[in-house]
């Protein structure tokens, strides 16, 4: 799904400048679970975002920066309940 979207934008000559991850608890919380697991293993949140599905996808597509949006982070490290990050 993300790969298709990326290819469609690039195929249309559009530049993709970033990917925003908006992760929270619920049915589609695999990124949040991966983030929390990596933090519980000793990584910082800044390092842990790259261990999520979206982080791996972003890296494969040439994005090298992850900016955490602290105003939109809820919970404690290793037990986040909401987390916003932008890969660029």
GIVENVEN-V217768 format. One record per run of one state. SS is the DSSP state (helix for helix, strand for strand, loop for the rest). FROM is the first residue (numbers start at 1). LEN is the number of residues. Records with the same first field share a line. If there is no record, write none. Layout:
BEGIN
SS->FROM-LEN + FROM-LEN
END
This chain:
BEGIN
loop->1-1 + 12-7 + 25-5 + 41-4 + 52-1 + 61-5 + 69-1 + 73-1 + 77-2 + 88-1
helix->2-10 + 30-11 + 45-7 + 53-8 + 70-3
strand->19-6 + 66-3 + 74-3 + 79-9
END
